[in-house]
Amino acid sequence: MPYSPERRLLAVILSLVLTPALAEDTAPAHDADDPGTIRVLLVAGLETTLSSQMSGTLGEFKASLGQTVAKDAVLARFDCAEAQARSRVAAAELTMARQNLDAKRNLRKLDAVGDLEVAMANTELQKADGARALAQAQSGYCVVQAPFAGRVAKVHAKPFQTVAAGTPLFDLVSDGALKVRLNVPSNLLPRLKDNQALEVDILETGKAYPAHVSAINARVDAVAQTVELEARLDAAHPELIAGMSGTARFPRAHD
């Protein structure tokens, strides 16, 4: 039975609508799906989370997000009146133990006390010395210092906040050339070697940067059938920061 003019018009409209969609479904894959192209992530050469080593209230707070800090720079201070008082008490007890030992030794010369009492006084001195060392170490926790030069990537706490021991305070990332992390198919292992050249294209900058493989994982991920690599950029680039991503490509044998 022949189609009516209305049905023929509807068929033409449907063909015009569906044709572009079918064309998109059959379009060639983007370059990111090229087996020679591998996703990468930039990470700092050294990064850490600095946590509180004591329970207390934060006082002076010198570091802020994105700030550049030098090695051993003071990032924060705790209100340490209590810790300092304990340190003074420990120092006084050490002085008293030392005086007691000297007195026992003088009495021993006069045969007024025995060797056991002298030995016990000496043990008390060692105990007091240990207590003083512990108090001094705890007083050192009052100051939070940068273990290396870098930048503050995150601030977890606030001034005058009371925190427990182990509470994260700052995330710190080091300066200098960044590392490149990537996972490559395990079937490429026979071709991989230390110091192998590769090119890294960073999405955020739209530029390519030369790099070299610096580490190859000793174990293959059996599920994903990939092996983790680390590479070093050949130079430091001020526009690059940790967390940027992109793709990497190894030169082909005939390149």
ABEGO torsion letter per residue (X at the ends): XBBBAAAAAAAAAAAAAAAAAAAAAABBBBAAABAABBBBBBBBABBBBBBBABBEBBBBBABBBGBBBBBGBBABBBBAAAAAAAAAAAAAAAAAAAAAAAAAAAAAAAGABBAAAAAAAAAAAAAAAAAAAAAAAAAAAABBBBABBEBBABBABBBGBBBBBGBBABBBBBBEBBBBBBBBBAAAAAABBBGBBBBBBBAAAGBBBBBBBABBBABBBAAAGBBBBBBBBABBBAABBBGBBEBBBBBBAAX
